[in-house]
């Protein structure tokens, strides 16, 4: 009997575990290790953060799903890897510390034949002084509990506005190297809609603060897509939307410190600025969760398996070279660790070889460079292909990965909410192919296929986003024929 251990139960890890068990059946063991007891559909946290959805609508308990599917579940945090085993066993091992209240603090080692690192990111609020809801001066929508707190604070701001007190609301990213600008964009527009619905929009200033070089970059270098039968850049598209909603945008900014009521940031030209606020939701940068690794003799080999960011090295080209020399072929295809063939890293847990957006820095060397996003559809696709590869290795004796999912080849669709409501909601529906621009294949259209890189905005897109919320929760709960719903 082979044993596969999956670290993390987000989109990538949960998807991998379900497909593994479907392929492997009862003859082999699938174990999931996750510090949390619940699965969270993170894209809908923005609606929780404006009070339009309750937290229980975006989460569900993992244990009942895994019991039904005969997957072993440990509510625990992985802290160390021993890919060569130890002096007592040649089998790979992972050390975990239980977070389950019934066994909290207990430490054990699990042996494995294959391991998938899908731990996701550490929310690195500490990277910027004053950032975050826990001891900081800003709110967050990164977790359901954070989003509930954001909604409560937003309601207080609306009360102040109704009493006649002008308010400044700032939404964006809280560090020069943040990713997930799309989530900040969505939240900014949903906040703006809430203010309109409350009848207080005229008393509020809404500001979008971002490290993007221009609007519509989203950490993917922007897009040129088909919209309404014309070719338009995502920058022009987004600028039009900001003008329509009378929202201010501050781009090319690296937040350096948040004091009570004041955001301090530096722009690419080195200018230091301060923005006052009454409400601020700023996303944190990400880094790896802090796993360490040791060889058979107990010598630390963390730097062999993980990049300095803490994310796992996979089959990417990590050669240092100028931005203009990076290519789509640098990106991983199999997500297999180059040092240990039975280790894989998927979703946010794998180390990207380079930025997708051109990186910039201030004259003083402060990075203003969006990190590449690796969430949503790509995460699910990675989880599935790695699960299929491992199943082929176990069931068919495959010696090399059998399934590929390079971000330099795959397409992705994103539906960014710009306000919720079945009659008044809107969303920006965007698709791009490939995710990482391939300038060799598409030299005249910024590295992407003009036929499949598109954008539309309207009520219909909101309906699609709401339907996807329901569909992906259905899939994640592994209800009948869940596997027919694409990643």
N, C-alpha and C positions, 0 to 999 in steps of 0.2 A: 504493500500500500504506500503510495506517494503522499506526501504532505505539502500543501501549498499554504504559505502564510501571507496574508494581505494586511499591510499596515495602513490603516486609514479606511474610513467608511463614507467618504464624500462621493462625488460623481464618479471619479475614476475607480476608486477602490471598491465601492459597492457594485458598480457595473462589472468589474473584473470578477468579483466573488460570485455573482449570480451566473455569469457565463461559464465560469470554471465548474461550478457545481452542476450546471446543466449538461456540460460535456463529460465530466468525470463520473457523475453518478455516485453511488454509494461505495464503489470500490476504492475510492481515494478520498483523502481528507482535505477539506478547505477550512481554514481558520482565519477569522477576521479579528484584528486588534484595533480598537479605537478608544480614545480617552472619553468620548462622549457616548451617551446612551441613545441618542436620537440622530436621525438623518434630517438634514436641513436642505430644502430647495432654496439656495441662496439668492437666485435672481429675484425672488418675490419678497425678500427682506425689505426692499425699498418701499413696498406698499404697507408693510407693517410699520415702517418708519414714519409714515404720514398718517397713520391711524385708519387706513382703508382696509386693512386685513389684520386679523388677530394672529398672534404667534402660533397658535395651535393649528393654523391652516398651512403652515410652511414646514412643519416637522412631524415626525412620527417615530415611535420607539423601534429600535433595530432588533432587539432580542426576539420578539414574536415572529418577525420575518425570517430570521436565521433559524429559529427552531423549526418552522414549517418547511424550510428548504434543506434542513439537515446540515447546516453550516455552523461550525463551532464559533462562538462569540466570546471574546474576552474584553470587558470594559477596562482598558488599561492603556498606559502610555509606553510606547517603545522608547528605550533610552540607549541601547547599544547593540551593535551587530558583531557577530563572530562568524564571518563567512567561511572560515576554515574549520570551524568547530573549536574544540580545545583538546588538551592532552588526554581527556577521557573519551572523546567521541569525535569522529571525522565529519559528522553531520553539521551543516551550518546551523547557527543558533541566533536567536534574537532575545535580548533581555528586556522584560517588560515589568512595569510597576503598576499595580492595579489602582484604578481610580473608582472602581465599583465600591459603593459604601460598605458592602458586606465584607470586602477584603482589602480596603484601602491601605496602601503602603506596602503590601506584600510584593516581593520581588521573585520572579521565576524566570527560567530560560526555556524557550520553546525551540525544539529542533525543527528543521525544515529541509525539504529537498529543493524547493523553489520559494523565492520571496519576492513580493511586489511591494515596492515602497510607493504608497499613495497617500502619504501623511499630510499632503497639502502644505500650507505655509504657517509659519509663526507670524502672528500679527505684531509687527515690530513698532509698536507705539513709542517705545523708548528711544527710537532713532531721532525723534524731534522733541525737545523739552516742551512740556505742556500739552502734548497731543494725546487725545483719547479720553474716554469717559471714566476711566478708573484712576482718579488722582490727577487727571488733566483738565483742560478747559474746553474741550470739544466733545461732541457726540459722535456716534458711529452707527452704521447699519450692517456691520460685518457679521454679526450674530443675531439671532432672534431677540435675545435679551437686550443687546445694544439697541436694536431697532425699536423695541418697546420704550426704552429710555428716550430715544430721539423723538418719538411721537409725543411723549409726555412733555418734553421741553418745547416742541413746536406748538403744542396746544397753549402753553403758557405765553409764548410769543404772540400768538393770535389774540389771546385775551388782552395783552398789553396794547396791541394795535387797535382793538375795538374800544379801548379806553382812551384812544387818541394819542398814544405814545408812538412816534415813528420808530421803526426797527430796521436794522441791517442784518440780512441773512447771507452767510457765505457758505457755499457748498463746493467741495472739490477734493484735492489731494494734499496731504500734509507733509510731503517730502519731495525732494527733487528727483528721486528715482522710483516713485510709486508706479504701480500698474493698476489695472481695473478702472481707468478713467471713465469707461462706459457706465459703471455703476454710479459714479459721482454725477455724471451727466444726467442719468435717469432720475436720480434723487432730486437734483436741482429743479428739473421741470415738474416733477410731482409736487414739490414744495410750492412752486409758483402757482400751480393749479389750485392747491389747497387755499392759498391766500386769495385767489380770485373767487373761489366758491364761498369763502367766509366774508367776502365783501370788503376786504381790507388791503387789496393789492396796491391801491394808490398811496398808501402810507408806508409801504415797505420797499426797500431796495434789495434786489436779489442779485448776488454776485457769484459767478462761477470762477473758481481759482484753480489753475491747472499748470502742470509742468509740460504740457504739450506745446510743441513749437507753434502750432496753429490749431484752431478749432477743427474737429473732425479727424484729428490724427489717431486718437484712441490707442496709441502705443503700437500701431501696425503701419505707421508711415502714411496714414491717410489713404483715400481711395479716389479713383476716378470712375464713376459708374453711370449706367443708364438710368435716367429718371424722367418719366413723362415723355419718352421718345427722344430726349436730348442727352448729351454727355455733360456731366457736371462734376466738379470736385466736391469731396465731402466737406472741405473747408467752406466753399461758397454755400453749400446746402445748409450747414450748421449756422453760419453767419446770418442767413436769412431767417432761420428759426429763432435765433436770439433777438434779432431786431423785432420780429413779430411779437414776441413775448416781453419785449422791453427789459431784457436782462443784460447786465454788464458781464463781460468776460475778461479775466486777467490771465494771459497765457505766458509761457516761458518763465515760470516762477518756481523757485525752490523755497519752500517754507523752512525757516530755520529755528523759529521759537514761537510758541503761543503763550502770551500772557493773558490774564483775565481781561477779556474784551478787546484784545489786540493781537492780530496775526502779523508776525514779522517775516518778511520774505525778501529774497534777492532775485533779481531778474538776470537774464543771460548777459546783459551788458554790464553787470556788476552793480547796478543801482540797488540800493537798500531801501525798502519801503515798509510801511506799517498800515494795515487795514483794520479799522475798528469794526467790531461786530457785536450783535446782541445774541445771535444764534450762529453756530458754526458746526457743520458736519464735514470733517476732513478725514479721508481714508489714510491708513498707514501704509508704509512700505512693507514688503514681505521678505522673509528670509527662511532658510531651512529650520526645521524644528529642533535641531541640535543633537541629532544622533551622532554617537561616536562609534568607531570601528576598531577592532583588534584582530591581529593574526592569531595563529594557533598557539604561539608562545606568550600571548598577552601584550605584544608590542603594538602600540597604537598605529593604525593605518588609516585614520580618518581622511587625511589629505589624498589618499589613493582613491577612495570611493566617492568622496564628496568634494565639490568645488568650494572655494572660500565663502561663498554665499550660504553654504549649508545644504544646497540642493545636490541630488545624486548625479554623478557623471554617467552618461549613457553613450550610445554610438553616434555622437556628434563630433564635428571637427572643432576642437577648442583652440586651435592654433591662433595665437595673437597676430592680428593683421589689421590694416586700415579698413575703415567701414566700407569704402568703395570696392574692396576686394572680397568682402563676404558674399556668399551666394546662398541660394535656396538649398543647394546640395550639402551645405554645412550642417543642416538640421537632421536630427535623428530620425530613423525609419523604424527601428525595432524596439528601442528603449531598453536594450540590454546593456548592462554594465560591462565595460571592456575588460575589466580585471577578473570578474567572476560571472561565468555564463549563466548561473542560476539566479542572478539578481537583476531586477528590472525596476525602473523608476518611471512613473507616469503622472500625468496631470501637472500641477504646480510643483510637485516634488522633484521633477527632473531639472537639471541645470541647462538652461538654453545656451547655445554657443555664442550668441551675440544679440544685440538689440535689433528690433525690426525698424523702429524709428531711428533716424539719424541722431546719435547722441551729441549733446552740446554741454558746454561748461562755462562758467563765469570766468572772467580774467583771473580770478583768484583760485580757480580749479574746482569750484563747487559744481557737482554734476547736476545738470538739468536734462534728464534723459529718461523718458518713460521706459520701464521694463516691459518685455514682451508678455502679453496675456496668454494664458494657457488653460483657460477655463471653458465651461460649457460644452459645446459639441466636440471640440478637440479632446477634452478630457475624457468624455465618454468613449470616443473612438479609440483612444490610446488604451483605456482599460479593457475594451473588448478585444483588440488585436493581440495584446499581451496575454490575455486569458486563452485565446485560441492557440497562440504559439506554445504556451506551456502545456496545454492539453495535448497538442500534437507531439510534444517531446515525451510526455508520459505515455500516451496511448499508442503512438506510432514510432517512437524511438527517434524522432527528428533530432538532429544534432545541431542545427542552426535555426534561427527564427524563421517561421513559415508565413507570417503575416506582417504587413507593413502599414504604417499610417504616418507618413511624414507631413509636417505642417507646411513643407515646401511643395507639397503636391495636393493636399486635401483642401476642399472648400469648407466654408463655414457660413452659417447664417446667424444674424443677430437681430433681435427685435427689441429695440430700446424704448421703454415706456416714456412718454412725455406727458402723461396724465392718465388717470384711471377712470373707469365708469363706462357702463355698457352703452350709454347714449352720448357721452361727452368725452370719453377717453380717446387718446391718440397714441400712436407709437411710430417710431422710425424703423422700418423694416429694411435691413441691409444684408446683402450677401457678397462674399468675395471669394475668388479662386485664382491662385492659391492664397493661403493665409500669409505665408512668407513670400514676398514678391519674388518672381523669377524673371529677372530682366533679360536673361538669355532667350527665353521663350516669348516674352511679351515686351519687347524693347520700346514700343511706341505707346504703351498704355500703363506706364509705371509698374510694370512687372506682373500685371494681372489680366486675366482673360476678360475682355470687354463684354463678351456675350453673357457671362455669368456673374459679373460684378455689378450689382444693381442696388437701387435705393428708392423707396417710396414711403410716404408718410400719410397717416390718416386713421380714421376710426377702425377700418377693417383690420389694420395691423394690430391694433389693441385687442380686438377680438381674438386674433390668432395667438397673441401672447397669453391671453387668459386661458385659451383652450390648451396651449402647451403646458401651462402650469398644471392643469388637471391631468393631462396625458403623462407628463413625466413623474408626477406623484404616483399615478397608477403603475407605471413601469417600475419605479423604485420599490413599490410595495409587492412586486412580483406577482401580480394578479394574473389570471389565465391569459396566455398568449402575450405576456409582457414583452417578449423578445421580438415581436413583430413591430414594435414602435422603434423607429431608428434613433440612434444616438444624437 
